[in-house]
């Protein structure tokens, strides 16, 4: 069996729930919760051993007479005219009067009657005689209603004529039904009823109380005039004071009520809430990649690497032609490595089309909608407020600018092929010079030089033709290899750009959404523990 939390733990959990729900809970729930926490902590810090009991009721119910009967002294003026009681009065039986007076200061009760403790009297008890809740004086009603919220135990004093009064039940008993564990109903003036009528009235009062949500609240028949039932009520108060739990029970009931209100605002728990699956994030990232121009950059990487490979490995005499073509990456203000200050660098990617921008905004909205599909409306608005597309385009652009797209150094095989190309060019040049020099030697020395022959052709011819054809063949093979390598580099760049866009999506959309849903779960979990 799990341990039920104590009041201090409940208060702490209620604070956690309220703090987690600041952006989503209704203002009334937050205000009432904050006031309850402050009031509870103040009450627990003041004479925590004392029990404050209030006699509440309407004009003519006999509260003041019952107050005098319980005290054993004529402390309050009793009468049937209204208003008789204009301010609260306290009778106190206190082992530590100073602490109780501090408590009465907090309650703002100025009329105080310290009483000597007799054997039959309760100890550490404060009994309040409150103004009428139906007083014609608004100030008197305000005093009574303020103290209804602060006392530890409420004794509702009713009379046989008005115990079913709608104002009592609709304005006070039903709204305060959560405080049933610290309520007592006293049917005063019972001496005016026959035994049968008294039984019928108490039974009817108990029925009305149950209909108000008070459950099996104690209902006593008393008579302040004859003393009937007064001892039983005094004994009940003595037991409450001796248990020293009325204040805790009252505050616990209020915390449970406040936690119930928080849970109602959090909606029904649903295991499917939040964290859209892979397809949701995939659609979001794909749309952001389109808005960031990732396909354009990947294609530029492919064309750039292919062109660089041809420029590095092509036949040397015609390489310069390739250098006349602008590099696709540099035209976009993108290149090798990472810029020194990427925050200050802007790419030259074309602005995303209206369709791409709309697609990105729509993907963000769809992701948030999917995450909050089973979340209460106020929480949906709180989560949406965390996600904005303002500045998203600039952040995506900078993410692209920060991403290294191509290697800092050329591929090693480019250098090897370049050396081979220069060697083949040298062979071709040697063969050509050899062929061009043969007539000159013959003319100068009148002797035809002997030219080596191989395979039926002079060796210089083999060198000249072979060097040129070999250079072209190597250039063609290198161009094919360079194209394959360019596609591989483009794929790698695409993966890095994908991760960069995923990071932006996580920081700008996924993490804020998850943070909002985490607050909902924390609020609901803490409120559940507070109200357990």
N, C-alpha and C positions, 0 to 999 in steps of 0.2 A: 504494500500500500504506500503510495507516494506521500511525502510530507507536505502538509499544507503550508504555504508561506506565511510568515508573520507580517504584521502591519508595516514594519520598516521596510521589509523586502517588497511588499506590495507597492508602497509609495515609490521606492526606487524604480521598480518596473513601470509604474505609471508615468514617471518622469521620462524614462527612456522612450515609452510609446508616444508621449506628447511631443518630445523633441524630434523623433523620427517623422512625425506626421505634421510638422509645422506648415509645410507647403500644401497640404492636401486636406487635413481635417477641417470640418466646419468651425467657424470662429467661436460659436457657442460652446462646442465641445472643448476647444482649447482654453477658452476663458474660464469655464467652470472647472476644468481639470487643474489649471494653474492655481486658481483660487483655493481649491480643495487641498492641493499639496501644501500651499503656504499656510492655510488654516490648520491643517493637521500637524504640521511640524511646530507651529506656534503652540498648539494645544498640548502636544506631548512634552514640550519644554516647560510647561507651567503646571505645577502641582499634579504631576502625573498620577499620584496616588488618590487624588480626590475625585469624587463622582458628582457631576452637576446634573441635578434633576429639575425640570421645569414643569410647572402646572400651567397648561395651556387650555384655552377654551373661549367660549363666547360670553357675552354679557348675560348675567343672571344664572350662569351655570353653577355658581358657588365656589369658584376657585379660591378666593380669599378666605372664605369660611373653612374650606378644606385645608388650606395652608395653615391657618391658625390651629386647627384640630391636630394636624400632623406635628406642629411645633410644640403644642401644649401651652401656648401663650397667645394672647390677642395682639399679634404684631401688625396685622393688616386690617384696614377698614373695610368691612363687608357691607354690601348693599345691592339693591336690585336696579338702581338708577344707572344711567350710562353718561359718561364713562366713570367708573369708580376707581379703577387702577390705571394711573397715568404713566407710571414708570415701574420698571422691574424692581422687586425687593428680594433680598436674599436672607435666608436663615442658614447659619453655618455651624456645623459641629466639626471642629478641626483640631487635629493633633499638632499641626504646624500652621497657625493662623497667618503668619507672614506670607507663606507660599500661597495660601488660599486667597489672601487679599490681592496678590499679584494676578492670580487667575481672574478675580472679579474685576480688576482694572482692565484686563484684556477683554472681558465680557462687557465692559462699560456699564456695570451695575453699581450705582452709587449708594443705594439704601441697603445697609448691611446690619444684620442682627446676630452677633455671636451668641451662641447658646451653650450652657454647660452640658457636658455629656453625661447622661444618666445611663444606667445599666441597660435600659430598654431602647435607648436611642442609638442610631447608627453613628459611626465615626467616619471622619473624612468625607462628609456629605455636605453638599451645598444645595439647598432647596430654594427655587426661584418661584415667585408669584408674578406671572407675566401679565401685561395689559391684554385686553380683549382683542381677539383677531377680527371682530366685527365692530370695533369701536368707531364712533362717528368722527373721531379725531384721527386724521391720517398719520400724524406723528406717533400716536399710540400703536397703531397697526404696524408701522415700520419697526418700532422697537421689538414688538413680539416676533415679527417675521425674521428679523436679524438674529434674534436669539434662538429661533427654531433651528437655524443653521449651525449653531455653535455649542449647544448644550449636549450632554452625553446621553440623557434619557428623557423622553417626553411622556408626560402623563396627560392625556387628553381628558379633560373634565367635561362631561356632557350631562344634560338633565333630561328627564323623561319627555319633555315637550319638544326639544330641538335636537335630539340625538341623531335624527335622520336628515338634518338640515343639509341641503345640497351644497352650500358654500363650504361647509366643513369637509365633506367627502370629496368634492370635485377640485377644490382649490388647495387643500392641505393633505388629506390622508392619501389620496391616490398619487399625487406627485412625490410624496415622501414614503411611498410603500416600501422602498428599498431599506428603510430604517425600521422595518417591523421588529427586528430582534431587540431594539431598544425603545419600544413603545409599550404603553399600557393605556387601556381605556377604562376610565372610572365613571360609572353611571351614578352620579350624585343625586341627592334628594330621594334616595330609595325608600325612605321612611314614608313618603307620600303614596307609595304603591302597595297594593295587596301582595301577598306572597305569589299568587298566580300571575299577576301583572308584572311583578318584578322579574319573575322567571321568563316570561314572554319577552319583556323589553331587553334583558341581557342576551337572550338567544337571538333576537332580531338584530341587536347591535353587533353581535359576533358575526352574523350572516352578512351584514353590510360591510363589516371590516374585511371579511374574506373576499367579498366582491371587489373591494378596493385594492386587493393584492396584499393585504396584511397577513394572510394566513391565519394561524391559530394564535393571534395576539391575545395576551391576557385581558379579560374583561371582568372587572370587579364592580359589585354593587356596594355603594358606600352612602353614608349620611353624615355630613359634617355636623348636623344639628344634634343627632342622637349618639354619634360615635360609632354607629354600626359600620363594619367593614374597614374602619380607619386603622385598626391594629393590623389587619391583614395587609393593607396597603403599606403601612409603616414597615412591616416585616419584609415585604417585597423590596422596599427601598434599602432596608438594612442588608439584605442578601446581596443586592446589586453593589452596594458600597463595599461590603466585605470581600466580594470577588475582585473588586478593583479592575473590572474589565469593561465597564459601561463605555468609557471613553474610547477604548480600543475597538469594542464591538461597533460603536456608532461610526467611527472613522473607517473601519474595515468595510462596513456596509456601504458607505459612500464611495470608497475606492472601487469596490466591486461594481457599483452602479456606473461610475465614471468609466471604468474599463469596458463595461458592456456597451456604453455609448461609442467608445473608440472602436471596438470590434464591429459594431454596426456600420460605422463609416468606412471600415476596411473591406467590407464585403465578405462573401463566403470564400473560404480558402479553396483554391483550385490547383491541383498539381500541374496543370498545363499552363499556368501563368508564366509569361516571360520567357526569355532565352530562346528566341526563334531558332529553329534548327539550321543545318548547314545550307539548305536551299535558300533560306531567307538571307543569310549573310552573303551567299554567293551572288544572288541577284543584286544586292546592295553594292558589293565590290565591283561587279561587272558594270553597273551603271556609272559608278564613280570613275572607273577606268576610262569609260567612254568620254566622260566630261573632262578628264585630265589629259586626253589625247594620247593615251598609252599605245593604241594601235599605230598611230602616226609615228611615234617615237621608235617603236619596235621595227617598223619598216625602214625608218631612217638609219637605224643601227645596221640593219642588213645591207642596205645599199652603201652605207659608208664603209663598212668593213670589207665588202666586196671590192669597192673602188680602191681602198688602201692596199688590199692584197695585189690587185692588178698593177698599181703604181710601184709596188715594191718588188714584184716578181716578173713584170712584163719585159719585153725585149727592150734593152736600154735605149736604142735610138728613137723609139716612139713613146717612151714613158711620159715625156713632157706633155703629150697631148692629153693624157688622163688628168694631169694636174691642173689643166685649164677648167675642168668641171668643178663647180663648187661642192664642198663636202656637205652632204645632207644634214649631218649633226650640227656642224658649226653654223649652218644657216638657222638652226633652231636655238642657237646659243647653248648648245650642249656639246660635251666633248669627253675627254678622258678624265678619270679621277673624280675628285669631289671639289667644288669651288671652295675658296678660302672662307668666304662669307656667304653661304648659300642663302641666308635670309635676305641679302641685298641683291640677289641675282634673280632676274626674271627670264624665263624662256621666251622664245619667239614663236611658240606654238600658236596656231590660229585659235581665235576665240571659239569655244564650243558652240555648236549650232543650237538654236532654240530647242530642237528636239532632244539634244544631248543634255542640255540644262534641265529641261522638263523631266527627262528620264531620271536624272540624278535626284532631283527634288522629289519625284514620285517614288523612287526607290527608298529614300529616307523616310518618307511618310508611310509607305507600306510596311517598312520594317518596324517603325514605332507602333503602327496599328496592330501588327501581328503580335508584338510583345505585350500590348495592353488590351488585347481582345476581351479578356475576362476580368478586367480591373474596373473598379468603380469610377464613375465619371470624374470626380474630383482628383483621384489619383492619376487618371489618364492625362488630365490637364497639367498636373504637376510634373509628370514624366515628359510630356511634350515641351514644357517650358525649359527643360534642360538641353534640348536638341535644337540647334539652329543651323540653317544653311548659309547664314551670313559669313562671308569670308572663306567659305569652303573652297571656292575656286582658287583663291590665292594660295591656300594651304596645299591643295593638290598640286598646283604649279611648282611650289617650292619643294614638295616631296619629289617630283620628277627631277628638278634641278639638282637636288642633293644626291640622287642615285647614281653611282658609278655605272656607266653603260658599257664601256669598252676597256680593254687592258691598258695599263700605263705604258707598256713596252710592246713593240711589234712581236709577232710570233717568231720563234727561232727558225722555223723552216723557211720563213720569208728571207732571212739573211742567207741561209744556205743556198736557196734558189737564186738570190741576187748574185752571190759569188759565182755560181755556175753560169748564170747568164753573161756575166762579164767575161768569164773564161771562154765561153762559146763565141762571144763577140770578138775576143782577142784572136781566137783561132780563125774566124772569118776574115778578120783584118789581115792576119799573117798570110792566109791563102791569097787574098786579093792583092796584097803588095807583091807577093811572090809572082803571081801571074803578070802583074803590071811591070815587074822588073825584068822579066825574061827578054822582051824586045830591046830594052835599053842595054842590057849586057851584051846581047848579040851585036848591036850597032856599035857599041864602044870597043869591043874586043874582037869583032869580026869572027867570033866563035859562038856557035850555038851551044848554050849550056845544056848539060845533061839533066833532064827533069825526071825524077822518079815517077814511076807509073804503078798504079795499083788498081787491079780490077779493070784494066783497060782505060782508065782515066788518069791524068796527071794528079799527083798528090796535091799540088796547090789548088786544083779545082775541087778535089774532095774537101780540102780545108775550108775554102771560101763558101762553097755551097752547103757543106755539112754544118758549118758554124751558123749560117743564116737559118737553114731549115731546123737545126737543133734548137736555136733560140726561140723560133716561132712555136715549135712543138712543146718546149718546156713552158713557154708563156701560156699556151692553151691549156696544158695540164694544170699549171699553177692557178689559172683563172678558174678552172673547174673546182680545184681543191679550195681555192679562196671563197668561191660561192658557197660550198658546203660549210666551210668554217664560219662564213658570215651568217648563214642560217642558224648555226649552233650558237654563235655569239648573240644573235638576236633573240633566240629562245632564252638564253641565260639572262639577258637584259630584261626580257619580258617577265621572268620570274622575280627578278629584283624589284622591278617596277610594281609588280603585283603585291609583293610584300610591303612596299612603301604605301601603296593605296590601302591595303588592309590595315596598316598602322593608323593612317588618317581616319579610316572608317571606324576603327576601334575607339580612338580618342574622341572623335567628334559625334559618333552616333551610338555605337554598341556600349561603351563604358558608361556614358550618361544614362542610357536607358536602364542598364543593369543597376546603376547606383540608385535610380528612382525606385526600381522594383525591390532592391535590397531594403530600402527604407520602409516600403510597404510590408515586407516580410518581418522586418525588425519591429515595426509598430504593432503588427498583429500578434507576433510571438510574445512581446513584452506585455501587451494588454491581456493576452490569454493568461500569462502567469500572474498578473496583477489581480485578475478576477477569478482565479482558480478557487 
